[in-house]
Amino acid sequence: MIVTQKEVTTQIQVPMTPTSRPSFLVSLPTTQTLNMASINSSYGQNPDVVHAFGFCRGDVKPDSCRSCLLNAAILLPQLCPNQKEEVGYYDNCTFRYSHRSLFGIYNVSDRIFFAWSQQSSTTLNDIYVQVQLDKVEDQAPIGDSHRKFAAANDSTSESGEVYAFAQCSPDLSEDYCRSCLQNVSSRIQICCDGRNGGRVFNPSCYIRYESYLFYDYTAVSTQPPPPPSTAVTLPQGGSDSTGSQTAVKITVPIIVAVIFCCLVGCYLLRRKTRKRSQSILTDSFGEEGSNLRSLQFSLVTIEAATNKFSEENKIGKGGFGEVYKGTLPDGRDIAVKRLSRSSVQGTSEFKNEILLIAKLQHRNLVTLLGFCLEEQEKILIYEYVPNKSIDFFLFDSKRQRLFNWFERFKIIGGIAQGLSYLHEHSRLKVIHRDLKPGNILLDNKMNPKISDFGMARMISIDEDQGNTNRVVGTYGYMAPEYIMNGQFSEKSDIFSFGVIVLEVLSGKRNARSYESHLLTYVWKKWDEGSPLQILDPFLMESCSEIEAIKCVQIGLLCVQQNPEERPTMSQIVSYLSNLSIDLPSPREPAFFMHSNPTIVVELSLDQTLQSSTSKSAGSNESSQLLPR
């Protein structure tokens, strides 16, 4: 049997590895001396390098091991000719190749595969199966650097014979091996409840059970316990000897019964925990919950990555909870968003963000790697973006000097590309609803990535807008039709984008009051014919005047009062990439204050709304502020 990663790796769409890869892989099992049933080698130089690693089942003899690895090395490149990373699972071995180093690295939960018997079990008892799986899960990690495996069986129960086997890649440490086996063991019920056999594979470990003997009984290190009928040898003699025999006959069954009850209790507790986790997925996400299991991380893995959420690893805090930097066993840096247990709004955003952003992939969107739902914890795991958010640089008098014109223009273009994908190129229109500099993160090359989709909504691709009774967002970035009527569309996101553009250009935050409203200030300078005066003074020497004026014009077009007069994101992308295109002339922006305003929305900067009521001239209604 072979199970490959072809479906997963196809999604990565990476370029082909060196043309010498097939011949190199095939030569491995024949030219390299097998180190107690494993091989590890590399070929080539970066970026065209191939790393290969394979290991055999602990009970397999050397000749069979070599044959299995050779077969894998021949078949994998043929089955998956365009993949840069691949793994093959066989009965006797596991073989992998990759463009990155494999040795000593624990591959976490993103590549787990299942196989199960087609026959439903009429005799196997889930309790006896789990008892044997627990045994091998505990024993395999304590193996040596050559082999980490364990086997166990129970042929004495009335429910039928149970054979279990677990193995880790021999290069893993004991802790990584234990964590890997816990991860795959926790998934066995997903595929294999009520089956005569089942297996769960991870590139770094696997676990298996069957109703028949599938491994070499004489080669395994774990021998079965003696059957109950085995006699206990006792000293021969008089009454003392007879008394001792009687005591043993009474004591041994009691001890066995106690041990069995403990094992059953542990199994039931573990089963209850797993079912509770699965129930939470179903209750929280409905039918889609079953499709999200591949994104689920264990709490043990997240605690290890963040040093148990230590203060040293904390990198941020908000109304939803706290954010920590972490490192997974495979070396990837992650950002861990731990929602507050008391935050009801955080729970709603948690569900929304998983269901939404898990379906989105774009270089200008932050990637969601997974989540954790255990022990009342609600945790989101993202790719780690090292340079924090735009506002960290933009509104600090010292750091904003680091933002030259090239970087600011690139940031504006990157945000536009990300929004264009959300509005026009994903399967459904996605309206972010909370675009602001604090939700635009910067990677190590200062490329922008849109984040925080907790308030986002999806609408059908042929819908123009949606409506809500719950207005959420941050004042200064919300479109007027959204604040006053609860109407949101791609044009409300475009309004937010326009405000961000003008903030990036000026280095000034949008209004704390209408007397200092940024949109009012920019419009006045544009109307006076001096748009460059709004620029951050640090940009005057480095900016391109043509690009700067066009960006000011784009910003003003995006914040028009009438949504129909705002451009689409595809038009904005076109404007930014082709400076020769003539743009429409902007009108006075939304919230431009006349001498006798008819509508005033009295809100404070950076207050996030759950609901609001507009205040009109001569009205007794007032706005209700509910900070997030």
C-alpha positions as CSV (number, residue, x, y, z in Angstrom):
1,M,0.0,0.0,0.0
2,I,1.2,3.5,-0.8
3,V,-0.4,6.8,0.2
4,T,1.1,10.0,-1.3
5,Q,0.9,13.7,-0.7
6,K,0.2,14.6,-4.3
7,E,-3.1,16.4,-3.6
8,V,-1.5,18.5,-0.8
9,T,1.7,19.4,-2.6
10,T,-0.1,20.3,-5.8
11,Q,-1.6,23.2,-3.9
12,I,1.9,24.5,-3.2
13,Q,2.7,24.8,-6.9
14,V,6.5,24.9,-6.5
15,P,9.0,24.5,-9.3
16,M,10.6,21.3,-10.3
17,T,13.7,20.1,-8.5
18,P,17.0,19.2,-10.2
19,T,16.8,17.0,-13.2
20,S,19.2,14.6,-11.5
21,R,16.7,14.0,-8.8
22,P,15.3,10.6,-10.0
23,S,18.7,9.0,-10.5
24,F,20.0,10.3,-7.2
25,L,16.9,8.9,-5.3
26,V,17.1,5.5,-7.0
27,S,20.8,5.1,-6.2
28,L,20.3,5.8,-2.5
29,P,19.1,2.4,-1.2
30,T,21.8,0.6,-3.2
31,T,24.8,2.9,-2.7
32,Q,24.3,4.1,0.9
33,T,24.8,1.8,3.8
34,L,21.6,1.3,5.7
35,N,22.0,2.6,9.2
36,M,19.9,0.0,11.1
37,A,17.0,0.4,8.7
38,S,17.2,4.1,7.7
39,I,18.9,6.3,5.2
40,N,19.6,10.0,5.1
41,S,21.3,11.9,2.3
42,S,21.4,15.1,0.3
43,Y,22.4,16.0,-3.3
44,G,23.1,19.3,-5.1
45,Q,23.5,22.9,-3.9
46,N,21.0,25.5,-3.0
47,P,18.6,26.3,-4.5
48,D,18.6,23.1,-6.5
49,V,19.2,20.6,-3.6
50,V,17.4,17.3,-2.8
51,H,17.2,16.0,0.7
52,A,16.1,12.3,1.1
53,F,15.2,10.4,4.2
54,G,13.7,7.0,4.7
55,F,13.2,4.5,7.5
56,C,11.8,1.0,7.6
57,R,9.4,-0.7,10.0
58,G,11.3,-1.9,13.1
59,D,10.6,-5.6,12.5
60,V,11.6,-5.6,8.8
61,K,14.8,-7.4,7.8
62,P,17.6,-5.5,5.9
63,D,16.9,-7.1,2.5
64,S,13.2,-6.3,2.7
65,C,14.0,-2.8,3.9
66,R,16.3,-2.1,1.0
67,S,13.8,-3.4,-1.5
68,C,11.0,-1.2,0.0
69,L,13.1,1.9,-0.1
70,L,14.3,1.3,-3.7
71,N,10.7,0.7,-4.8
72,A,9.7,4.0,-3.1
73,A,12.6,5.9,-4.7
74,I,11.5,4.7,-8.1
75,L,7.8,5.2,-7.8
76,L,7.5,8.6,-6.1
77,P,9.1,10.7,-8.9
78,Q,7.0,8.9,-11.4
79,L,3.7,9.3,-9.5
80,C,4.4,13.0,-8.7
81,P,6.8,14.3,-11.4
82,N,6.3,18.0,-10.6
83,Q,6.5,18.1,-6.9
84,K,9.3,19.5,-4.9
85,E,8.3,17.7,-1.7
86,E,6.8,14.2,-1.4
87,V,6.3,11.3,0.9
88,G,5.3,7.7,0.3
89,Y,3.9,5.3,2.9
90,Y,4.3,1.6,2.4
91,D,3.7,-1.4,4.7
92,N,7.4,-1.9,5.3
93,C,8.8,1.7,5.0
94,T,8.3,5.4,4.7
95,F,10.3,7.4,2.2
96,R,10.5,11.2,1.7
97,Y,12.3,13.7,-0.4
98,S,12.2,17.5,-0.2
99,H,13.9,20.8,-1.1
100,R,14.4,21.5,2.6
101,S,16.3,19.5,5.3
102,L,14.3,16.6,6.8
103,F,16.6,15.1,9.4
104,G,15.6,15.6,13.0
105,I,12.6,17.7,12.1
106,Y,9.1,16.8,13.3
107,N,6.5,17.4,10.7
108,V,3.4,18.6,12.6
109,S,-0.3,18.2,11.8
110,D,-0.6,19.5,8.2
111,R,0.1,16.2,6.4
112,I,-1.9,13.4,8.1
113,F,-3.3,10.5,6.2
114,F,-5.6,7.6,7.1
115,A,-6.2,4.0,5.9
116,W,-8.7,1.5,7.3
117,S,-10.0,-2.0,6.8
118,Q,-13.1,-2.2,4.6
119,Q,-14.6,-4.7,7.0
120,S,-16.6,-3.6,9.9
121,S,-15.6,-5.2,13.2
122,T,-18.1,-7.5,14.9
123,T,-15.7,-8.6,17.6
124,L,-13.1,-5.9,18.3
125,N,-13.9,-3.8,21.4
126,D,-12.8,-0.2,21.2
127,I,-11.6,-0.3,24.7
128,Y,-9.2,-3.2,24.1
129,V,-8.0,-1.5,20.9
130,Q,-7.2,1.7,22.7
131,V,-5.5,0.0,25.6
132,Q,-3.0,-1.6,23.1
133,L,-2.5,1.6,21.2
134,D,-1.8,3.4,24.5
135,K,0.9,0.8,25.2
136,V,2.8,1.3,22.0
137,E,2.3,5.0,22.1
138,D,4.1,5.1,25.5
139,Q,6.8,2.6,24.6
140,A,8.0,3.6,21.1
141,P,9.5,7.0,22.0
142,I,12.0,5.4,24.4
143,G,13.8,3.6,21.5
144,D,17.3,4.4,20.5
145,S,18.6,6.5,17.6
146,H,18.4,3.6,15.2
147,R,14.8,2.4,15.8
148,K,11.9,3.9,17.7
149,F,9.0,1.4,17.6
150,A,6.9,-0.8,19.7
151,A,4.3,-3.6,19.2
152,A,1.7,-5.0,21.5
153,N,-1.1,-7.5,21.3
154,D,-4.0,-8.9,23.4
155,S,-5.0,-12.4,22.3
156,T,-6.7,-13.2,25.6
157,S,-9.8,-11.0,25.5
158,E,-13.2,-12.5,24.5
159,S,-13.6,-9.7,22.0
160,G,-11.0,-11.1,19.7
161,E,-7.3,-10.5,19.0
162,V,-5.9,-7.0,18.8
163,Y,-2.4,-6.2,17.4
164,A,-1.0,-2.7,17.6
165,F,2.2,-1.1,16.3
166,A,3.7,2.4,16.6
167,Q,6.9,3.9,15.1
168,C,8.7,7.2,14.9
169,S,11.3,8.3,12.5
170,P,14.5,7.3,14.3
171,D,16.0,10.8,14.1
172,L,13.3,12.3,16.3
173,S,14.0,13.1,19.9
174,E,11.9,11.3,22.5
175,D,9.8,14.4,23.2
176,Y,9.1,15.0,19.5
177,C,8.3,11.3,19.0
178,R,5.9,11.3,21.9
179,S,4.2,14.5,20.6
180,C,3.9,13.1,17.1
181,L,2.4,9.8,18.3
182,Q,-0.1,11.6,20.5
183,N,-1.1,13.6,17.5
184,V,-1.8,10.7,15.2
185,S,-3.3,8.5,17.9
186,S,-5.8,11.2,18.7
187,R,-7.1,10.9,15.0
188,I,-7.5,7.1,15.0
189,Q,-11.2,7.3,15.8
190,I,-11.9,9.8,13.0
191,C,-11.3,7.1,10.4
192,C,-11.4,3.8,12.1
193,D,-14.1,3.3,14.8
194,G,-15.8,0.0,14.3
195,R,-13.2,-1.3,11.8
196,N,-11.1,-4.4,11.9
197,G,-8.0,-2.3,11.4
198,G,-6.8,1.2,10.9
199,R,-3.7,3.4,10.4
200,V,-2.8,7.0,10.8
201,F,0.3,8.3,9.0
202,N,2.4,11.4,9.6
203,P,5.8,11.8,7.7
204,S,7.5,11.6,11.1
205,C,5.5,8.7,12.7
206,Y,2.5,6.4,12.4
207,I,0.3,4.2,14.4
208,R,-1.6,1.0,13.4
209,Y,-3.9,-1.7,14.7
210,E,-5.3,-4.9,13.1
211,S,-7.3,-8.0,14.1
212,Y,-4.5,-10.2,12.7
213,L,-0.7,-10.5,13.2
214,F,0.8,-8.1,10.6
215,Y,4.4,-7.8,11.9
216,D,7.2,-10.2,12.6
217,Y,6.4,-11.5,16.0
218,T,9.9,-12.8,16.7
219,A,11.6,-9.5,15.8
220,V,9.7,-7.1,18.0
221,S,11.0,-6.0,21.3
222,T,7.7,-6.0,23.2
223,Q,6.6,-9.5,24.1
224,P,3.0,-10.3,25.0
225,P,2.0,-10.7,28.6
226,P,1.7,-14.3,29.9
227,P,-1.9,-15.7,29.6
228,P,-3.9,-15.9,32.8
229,S,-3.5,-19.7,32.9
230,T,0.3,-19.5,33.4
231,A,1.2,-21.0,36.7
232,V,3.2,-19.0,39.3
233,T,6.1,-21.1,40.7
234,L,6.1,-21.0,44.5
235,P,8.3,-22.7,47.1
236,Q,7.2,-26.2,48.0
237,G,6.5,-26.9,51.7
238,G,3.9,-27.1,54.4
239,S,1.2,-24.8,55.5
240,D,3.1,-21.6,54.9
241,S,3.5,-22.6,51.3
242,T,-0.2,-23.4,50.9
243,G,-1.0,-20.1,52.6
244,S,1.2,-18.3,50.2
245,Q,-0.4,-19.9,47.2
246,T,-3.8,-19.0,48.4
247,A,-2.7,-15.4,49.0
248,V,-1.3,-15.2,45.5
249,K,-4.4,-16.7,43.9
250,I,-6.5,-14.0,45.7
251,T,-4.1,-11.0,45.2
252,V,-3.1,-11.4,41.6
253,P,-6.6,-11.2,40.1
254,I,-7.3,-8.2,42.3
255,I,-4.2,-6.4,41.0
256,V,-5.0,-7.4,37.4
257,A,-8.6,-6.1,37.9
258,V,-7.3,-2.8,39.3
259,I,-4.8,-2.3,36.5
260,F,-7.5,-3.0,33.9
261,C,-10.0,-0.7,35.5
262,C,-7.3,2.1,35.5
263,L,-6.6,1.5,31.9
264,V,-10.3,1.5,31.0
265,G,-10.8,4.7,33.0
266,C,-7.9,6.4,31.2
267,Y,-9.3,5.3,27.9
268,L,-12.8,6.5,28.6
269,L,-11.5,9.9,29.8
270,R,-9.3,10.2,26.7
271,R,-12.2,9.2,24.5
272,K,-14.5,11.7,26.2
273,T,-12.0,14.5,25.6
274,R,-11.7,13.6,21.9
275,K,-15.4,13.4,21.5
276,R,-15.8,16.7,23.2
277,S,-13.3,18.3,20.8
278,Q,-15.1,16.8,17.9
279,S,-18.5,17.9,19.3
280,I,-17.1,21.5,19.7
281,L,-16.1,21.5,16.0
282,T,-19.5,20.3,15.0
283,D,-21.4,22.7,17.3
284,S,-19.2,25.6,16.3
285,F,-18.8,25.2,12.6
286,G,-21.7,22.9,11.7
287,E,-21.2,20.6,8.7
288,E,-17.9,22.3,7.8
289,G,-16.4,21.2,11.1
290,S,-15.4,17.9,9.7
291,N,-13.4,19.7,6.9
292,L,-11.4,21.7,9.5
293,R,-9.8,18.8,11.4
294,S,-6.7,19.0,9.3
295,L,-6.2,22.5,10.6
296,Q,-6.5,21.5,14.3
297,F,-3.4,21.8,16.4
298,S,-3.1,20.1,19.8
299,L,-2.7,22.4,22.9
300,V,0.4,20.5,23.8
301,T,2.0,21.5,20.5
302,I,1.0,25.2,21.0
303,E,2.2,25.3,24.6
304,A,5.6,23.9,23.6
305,A,5.9,26.4,20.7
306,T,5.2,29.4,22.9
307,N,7.0,28.2,26.1
308,K,3.5,27.8,27.7
309,F,2.4,31.3,26.7
310,S,5.3,33.0,28.5
311,E,5.6,36.8,28.8
312,E,8.8,36.7,26.9
313,N,6.9,35.3,23.9
314,K,4.1,37.9,24.0
315,I,4.1,40.3,21.1
316,G,0.7,41.9,21.3
317,K,-2.6,42.4,23.1
318,G,-6.0,43.6,22.2
319,G,-9.7,43.4,23.2
320,F,-9.9,39.8,21.9
321,G,-6.9,38.5,24.0
322,E,-3.2,38.2,23.5
323,V,-0.7,37.3,20.7
324,Y,2.4,35.2,21.2
325,K,5.3,34.4,18.9
326,G,6.1,30.7,18.7
327,T,8.2,28.1,16.9
328,L,6.9,24.8,15.8
329,P,9.0,21.6,16.0
330,D,9.7,21.8,12.2
331,G,11.3,25.3,12.7
332,R,8.5,27.5,11.4
333,D,7.8,30.7,13.3
334,I,4.1,31.3,14.1
335,A,1.9,34.0,15.6
336,V,-0.5,32.6,18.2
337,K,-3.7,34.6,18.8
338,R,-5.1,33.4,22.2
339,L,-8.6,34.6,22.6
340,S,-9.8,35.7,26.0
341,R,-12.1,33.0,27.6
342,S,-14.5,35.8,28.7
343,S,-14.9,37.4,25.3
344,V,-18.2,36.5,23.7
345,Q,-17.5,38.7,20.7
346,G,-14.1,37.0,20.4
347,T,-15.8,33.6,20.1
348,S,-17.9,34.9,17.2
349,E,-14.9,36.4,15.4
350,F,-12.9,33.1,16.1
351,K,-15.5,31.0,14.2
352,N,-15.8,33.6,11.4
353,E,-12.1,33.9,10.8
354,I,-11.5,30.2,10.6
355,L,-14.3,29.5,8.2
356,L,-13.4,32.5,6.1
357,I,-9.6,33.0,5.9
358,A,-8.9,29.2,5.7
359,K,-10.4,29.4,2.2
360,L,-8.3,32.4,1.1
361,Q,-4.7,32.3,-0.3
362,H,-3.0,35.4,-1.5
363,R,0.5,36.9,-1.0
364,N,-1.1,40.0,0.5
365,L,-3.2,38.2,3.0
366,V,-1.9,36.7,6.2
367,T,-2.0,32.9,6.1
368,L,-4.0,31.0,8.7
369,L,-2.1,27.8,9.6
370,G,-4.6,26.3,12.0
371,F,-6.4,26.6,15.3
372,C,-6.8,24.9,18.7
373,L,-10.0,24.1,20.6
374,E,-9.1,22.4,23.8
375,E,-9.8,22.9,27.5
376,Q,-11.9,26.0,26.8
377,E,-9.0,27.5,24.8
378,K,-9.7,29.3,21.5
379,I,-6.5,29.8,19.7
380,L,-5.7,30.9,16.1
381,I,-2.3,30.1,14.5
382,Y,-1.0,32.3,11.7
383,E,2.2,32.7,9.8
384,Y,4.6,35.0,11.7
385,V,4.9,38.4,10.1
386,P,8.0,40.0,11.7
387,N,7.6,43.8,11.1
388,K,4.4,44.4,13.0
389,S,1.7,46.6,11.5
390,I,1.8,49.8,9.4
391,D,0.8,52.1,12.3
392,F,3.8,50.9,14.3
393,F,5.9,52.9,11.8
394,L,3.5,55.4,10.3
395,F,2.5,57.3,13.4
396,D,5.7,57.3,15.3
397,S,7.9,60.4,14.7
398,K,11.2,58.3,14.8
399,R,10.1,55.2,13.0
400,Q,8.3,56.9,10.2
401,R,11.7,58.1,8.8
402,L,12.2,54.4,7.9
403,F,9.2,54.6,5.5
404,N,10.6,56.0,2.3
405,W,8.5,56.7,-0.8
406,F,9.4,53.4,-2.5
407,E,8.1,51.4,0.5
408,R,5.0,53.5,1.0
409,F,4.1,53.2,-2.7
410,K,4.7,49.5,-2.6
411,I,2.5,49.2,0.5
412,I,-0.4,51.0,-1.2
413,G,-0.1,48.8,-4.2
414,G,0.1,45.6,-2.1
415,I,-3.1,46.5,-0.1
416,A,-4.8,47.2,-3.4
417,Q,-3.8,43.8,-4.8
418,G,-5.1,42.0,-1.6
419,L,-8.4,43.8,-1.7
420,S,-8.8,43.2,-5.4
421,Y,-8.5,39.4,-4.7
422,L,-11.0,39.6,-1.9
423,H,-13.6,41.6,-3.9
424,E,-13.2,40.2,-7.4
425,H,-11.0,37.1,-7.7
426,S,-12.0,34.8,-4.8
427,R,-15.1,32.5,-5.1
428,L,-17.2,34.9,-3.1
429,K,-16.9,38.6,-2.5
430,V,-15.3,39.1,0.9
431,I,-15.9,42.4,2.6
432,H,-13.3,43.0,5.3
433,R,-15.2,45.7,7.3
434,D,-12.3,46.7,9.5
435,L,-9.5,47.9,7.3
436,K,-7.1,50.1,9.1
437,P,-3.3,50.4,9.5
438,G,-3.3,48.3,12.6
439,N,-4.7,45.4,10.5
440,I,-2.1,45.7,7.7
441,L,1.0,43.7,8.7
442,L,4.5,43.9,7.1
443,D,6.7,40.9,6.3
444,N,10.5,40.9,6.4
445,K,10.6,42.7,3.0
446,M,8.0,45.3,4.1
447,N,5.3,43.7,1.9
448,P,1.8,44.4,3.3
449,K,-0.5,41.5,4.4
450,I,-4.1,42.1,5.3
451,S,-5.0,40.5,8.6
452,D,-7.8,40.2,11.2
453,F,-10.9,38.8,9.3
454,G,-13.0,38.4,12.4
455,M,-15.5,41.0,11.2
456,A,-15.4,40.1,7.5
457,R,-18.4,38.9,5.7
458,M,-19.0,37.0,2.5
459,I,-21.6,37.9,-0.1
460,S,-22.5,36.3,-3.4
461,I,-20.4,37.4,-6.3
462,D,-23.5,38.9,-8.0
463,E,-24.6,40.8,-4.9
464,D,-23.9,44.5,-4.7
465,Q,-24.1,44.9,-0.9
466,G,-25.2,43.4,2.4
467,N,-27.0,44.8,5.4
468,T,-26.5,44.4,9.1
469,N,-28.1,45.6,12.3
470,R,-24.7,45.3,14.0
471,V,-22.3,48.0,12.8
472,V,-18.7,47.1,13.7
473,G,-15.5,48.8,12.8
474,T,-13.2,51.6,13.7
475,Y,-14.2,55.2,13.4
476,G,-12.2,57.2,10.9
477,Y,-12.2,54.2,8.5
478,M,-15.9,53.4,8.2
479,A,-17.9,54.6,5.1
480,P,-20.9,56.9,5.8
481,E,-23.5,54.5,4.4
482,Y,-22.2,51.7,6.7
483,I,-22.3,53.8,9.8
484,M,-25.7,55.3,9.2
485,N,-27.6,52.5,7.4
486,G,-25.6,49.3,8.1
487,Q,-24.9,48.9,4.4
488,F,-21.6,47.2,3.5
489,S,-20.2,46.4,0.2
490,E,-16.8,46.4,-1.6
491,K,-17.3,50.2,-1.8
492,S,-17.2,50.5,2.0
493,D,-13.8,48.6,2.0
494,I,-12.7,51.0,-0.7
495,F,-13.6,54.0,1.5
496,S,-11.4,52.5,4.2
497,F,-8.6,51.9,1.7
498,G,-8.8,55.6,0.6
499,V,-8.3,56.7,4.2
500,I,-5.3,54.5,4.6
501,V,-3.8,55.8,1.4
502,L,-4.0,59.4,2.6
503,E,-2.6,58.4,6.0
504,V,0.3,56.6,4.4
505,L,1.0,59.7,2.3
506,S,0.7,62.3,5.1
507,G,2.0,60.3,8.1
508,K,-1.1,61.7,9.9
509,R,-3.8,59.8,11.6
510,N,-7.4,60.5,10.5
511,A,-9.6,62.7,12.6
512,R,-9.7,62.9,16.3
513,S,-12.3,65.6,15.8
514,Y,-13.8,67.3,12.8
515,E,-11.7,70.4,13.4
516,S,-8.6,68.3,12.4
517,H,-10.2,65.9,10.0
518,L,-7.6,64.5,7.6
519,L,-10.0,64.2,4.7
520,T,-11.0,67.9,5.0
521,Y,-7.4,68.9,5.1
522,V,-6.4,66.9,2.0
523,W,-9.4,68.2,0.1
524,K,-8.6,71.8,0.8
525,K,-5.0,71.3,-0.4
526,W,-6.2,69.5,-3.5
527,D,-8.8,72.2,-4.2
528,E,-6.1,74.9,-3.8
529,G,-3.9,73.1,-6.4
530,S,-1.1,72.1,-3.9
531,P,-1.7,68.4,-3.2
532,L,2.0,67.7,-2.5
533,Q,1.7,69.9,0.7
534,I,-0.1,67.0,2.4
535,L,2.9,64.7,2.1
536,D,5.0,63.6,5.1
537,P,8.0,66.0,5.2
538,F,10.3,63.0,5.1
539,L,9.0,62.1,1.6
540,M,9.7,65.4,-0.1
541,E,13.2,64.5,-1.3
542,S,12.5,60.8,-2.3
543,C,9.0,60.8,-3.8
544,S,8.0,60.8,-7.4
545,E,5.7,63.8,-7.8
546,I,3.6,62.1,-10.5
547,E,3.1,59.0,-8.4
548,A,2.4,61.1,-5.3
549,I,-0.2,63.3,-6.9
550,K,-1.9,60.3,-8.5
551,C,-2.0,58.6,-5.0
552,V,-3.6,61.7,-3.5
553,Q,-6.2,61.7,-6.3
554,I,-6.9,58.0,-5.8
555,G,-7.3,58.5,-2.0
556,L,-9.8,61.3,-2.6
557,L,-11.8,59.3,-5.2
558,C,-12.0,56.4,-2.7
559,V,-13.6,58.5,0.1
560,Q,-16.4,60.1,-2.0
561,Q,-19.7,60.5,-0.2
562,N,-21.6,58.6,-3.0
563,P,-20.4,54.9,-3.1
564,E,-21.1,54.8,-6.9
565,E,-18.5,57.5,-7.5
566,R,-15.7,55.4,-5.8
567,P,-13.6,53.3,-8.2
568,T,-13.5,49.5,-8.0
569,M,-10.3,47.8,-6.7
570,S,-9.5,46.5,-10.2
571,Q,-9.6,50.1,-11.5
572,I,-7.4,51.2,-8.6
573,V,-4.8,48.5,-9.4
574,S,-4.8,49.7,-13.0
575,Y,-4.4,53.4,-11.9
576,L,-1.4,52.5,-9.8
577,S,0.3,50.4,-12.4
578,N,-0.2,52.8,-15.3
579,L,0.5,56.4,-14.6
580,S,-0.6,57.5,-18.0
581,I,-4.3,56.7,-17.3
582,D,-6.4,59.8,-16.7
583,L,-8.4,59.7,-13.5
584,P,-11.8,61.3,-12.8
585,S,-11.8,64.5,-10.8
586,P,-12.7,63.9,-7.2
587,R,-15.6,65.8,-5.4
588,E,-15.7,66.9,-1.8
589,P,-15.0,63.7,0.3
590,A,-17.5,62.1,2.7
591,F,-17.7,63.9,6.1
592,F,-16.4,67.2,4.6
593,M,-17.9,69.6,7.0
594,H,-20.0,72.5,5.7
595,S,-20.9,75.5,7.9
596,N,-24.4,74.1,8.6
597,P,-24.0,70.3,8.7
598,T,-27.2,68.3,8.4
599,I,-25.7,65.0,9.7
600,V,-23.0,64.7,12.4
601,V,-21.8,61.3,13.7
602,E,-20.2,62.1,17.0
603,L,-17.6,59.3,17.6
604,S,-14.1,59.3,18.9
605,L,-11.0,58.0,17.1
606,D,-10.2,54.3,17.3
607,Q,-13.4,53.4,19.1
608,T,-14.7,50.2,17.7
609,L,-18.5,50.0,17.4
610,Q,-20.9,47.1,18.0
611,S,-23.9,49.3,17.3
612,S,-24.5,53.0,16.6
613,T,-27.4,55.5,16.0
614,S,-26.8,58.5,13.9
615,K,-27.4,62.0,15.4
616,S,-29.2,64.5,13.2
617,A,-29.6,68.2,13.6
618,G,-32.5,68.9,15.9
619,S,-32.8,65.2,16.9
620,N,-32.9,63.8,20.4
621,E,-31.2,60.6,19.3
622,S,-27.6,60.0,20.3
623,S,-24.9,57.6,19.4
624,Q,-24.3,54.5,21.5
625,L,-20.6,53.6,21.9
626,L,-19.8,50.0,22.8
627,P,-16.0,49.4,22.8
628,R,-14.8,46.0,21.6
